[in-house]
Structures are given as C-alpha cells and as structure tokens.
C-alpha cells in the first residue's frame, strides 16, 4: 500500500520566503511587425505568419544596463525571466477576418467555442489604440522572486531532469545536494519522517539517494505549493509571436459566401457560368496574394533571476565545450559506485 504523505502548504515555502530578493522589475516595449500573404503563410505553415526576436540582440533589448549583451550569463538569465505582465498597447492590421495572436510560452487568455486558445484575437482590419493586458502574474510575487534567487536553474519544466539521475533497475533516484527536493526533505524531516543523512550520500557527498516514491511526492508538493502559485519562467531569448486563423482553419480555406462576395454583382447575376467561374478564379487569386500585415506594440514587465558564480562558470564552460557535462560525468561515477556495491 502506498504511503499517504501529509500536505505541506506552509513548511515547504518557509525557507524560500526568508530569501526573497528585492524587486528588480524592468519594463520594455517591443514593436512586432508581421508581413506576408495567405499563399505564403499557407506554404510555410508554422513558420509562416510569425515574428521572432533576434537572439543575438535579446540582451541589448531586455538586459537592462548591462554592457556586454552577448555574455552567456546574461543570456542564461534572459532564458529564465519572470514575466509580471504583458500588455498590447496598440494593434493595426489589414486582415479582414478574425485571427489569433499567440505569444509562445504565455498562457492563453481567450478561447473560441471549440476551445481553441490565443493570447488575443484580432477581430478584423483596422487600428486599436486601447491597451489590453493579456497576461498578469498571479500568485505570490515575493515567493516567486525567492525561488528564482535560491534555485535559479530550476523551473517547472526541468524539475525532474536537472540534477537528477536514474539508473535502470534502481528503486531510487540520484539527486544533487543543491536540488529543491533535497532542500525540502531536510527542511521537513520531522513532518515527513524521512532523514537525509551522510548514509544517503554518494559520489563524494554531491548526490543523495532518494526513493522514487518520495521523489515523486516532493516534486508534486513543490509544484502544488510553490510553482503553481508563482509565475512561470519565460525565455526572452526566444520571444516569438504567431498569427493564425482560429479553430485550425487554413489560410487558403475560403467559404463559398466569401468567394461570392469577391466578384461583382453584375458578373454574379449574368448567369454566364464560364464568366462567373473565371471571375471567381481571378478574384480568389487576388485575395490570397493580397499583401497582409499585423503590427503590435507589446509591453513586457519582467524580472531577471540572479546568477551565482558557479552558474556563470558552468555556462561559460558549456559554451566553450571546455569540459564534459556534469550529468554524463556524474552518471559514470555513480555507475561505478553501484557496480562496486
């Protein structure tokens, strides 16, 4: 029978709250311009109607007052930015139908009846100068900043992978001593009845053996009590905005009513089938080749995590290919330990 673990609504977060960082909020406005036509966007698929930031210039745009905008440490910090809010300050488009605008990595704020989601929907051609907030950070701001300061390299997406090794046939994971799970177990020893001691250490004390069931419980508790109530990290190096038709419609998917509206009443009422067919063909071709654009002004309010000296060294070493990865090296060491026991 599986053990029923106690809920940890407060004790899990206690130490984090004590390390809350000062608010270092920054605000930047980005101009997004997407150009093309229905034919081009249909041909390119997911690579069609999109805008993507130049990753080599992301440091210059979002890095604050930092002089060395190509610094690997800065790029790493930008990859784990905490977004507080995103506002669409202005929109302008000549697309004469509803389109979905999505900012990759942000949760959706609008939906269709079929459940198709978008950061926002544009309802037709024209300008809109009324600002619209499409994302606002929910949860505990102080806790989120504290998490970023104490565990800068851990996110909800890599919590089970970063600093974690599993060898087939084992009933436990090897978890690095600086992993949040190890911190949680040490902080809540009395509550959980589990003690992290020297007996669980391997590889010169850099790793702990943690039972699979315990590890899964800790991961779930961290997500439910901390990460779910704090903002997700966001990669500003890969800021991408996409435009698409809602509900999976294709750019060349035209309704019969629309096609009929593209030809003149005179041609439509002529009852000349050949003339009507040719007029439809030419009108549709002009329609799908018509130049289109979407222009957005996006305002990002965000904070960047702190990077420790060890993080910087690891980033620089990785970028220069100066040493094998920690994971592969550690896995080899742990494999030798298991083989010897």
Order of alpha helices (4+ residues) and beta strands (2+ residues): alpha-beta-alpha-beta-alpha-alpha-beta-beta-beta-beta-beta-beta-beta-alpha-beta-beta-alpha-alpha-beta-beta-alpha-beta-beta-alpha-alpha-alpha-beta-alpha-alpha
